[in-house]
Amino acid sequence: MDQFANISPPQIQVLAPGLVFMKNALNQEQQIWLAEYAVASGYNEVNGFWTTLPSGERVLNNDTGRGRIYDTIQSFHHHDVVLSICNQVIQAAQSRDSKLPDMNPTHLLLLYYATQDGMYWHKDSDPNDGDNDHPIVSISIGNSCSFGYKLMGRAEEYITLESGDILVWGGPNRMLLHCVESVQANTCPSYLPIDNVRLNFTYRDAPNVIGKESLYKQSVENTYSTLMK
């Protein structure tokens, strides 16, 4: 995939040691490829963004407004390209922030935001997030969102993540408290093959859960089955 032969973000800002913001990191061609990639992955009948309830209704598998895919990078198609993207981003971030440790990306979390609802304040502290201080890489495609983060001893801060922006956090800020305050409707660039949707690619270094991915594939279907027991 020649479009990912060289990722060189024009604007890299170190927000704090171990927290790097890359503005306009991906060009239009790269964003289009990732959007098409996410859509193709999401329509996978076995492990996509949607699930079919016993009633026959087709719904997003994480909640009413969000679809989720979590698996090893090796399980995704074109996994060599997906891995290369992350490795290039890490190298670019480390060139500006020496506090970011190395990363061996093992898993990819793909999220599909269909509404303006975001994600509550949290730290990426679950087993499937990784049991080390290695970076997390988050790529935004589609609708913009308001991303909140709170550094130790400081008030909450917010930045707008637009399509093609990337955030990296690790090392001293690996347990960064953060949220997606809201998704901004109808801000998806017109050149993308999606409409009024936000996609998020999040890379994890979590060798501790290899082979246990089924434990972290949350879905409406699984929740329904649990409630019916």
Secondary structure, 3 states (H helix, E strand, C coil): CHHHCCCCCCEEEEEECCEEEEECCCCHHHHHHHHHHHHHHHCCCCCCCEEECCCCCEEECCECCEEEEEEEHHHCCCHHHHHHHHHHHHHHHHCCCCCCCCCCCCEEEEEEECCCCCEEEECCCCHHHCCCCCCEEEEEEECCEEEEEECCCCCCEEEEECCCCEEEECHHHCCCEEEEEEECCCCCCCCCCCCCCEEEEEEECCHHHCCCHHHHCCCHHHHHHHHHC
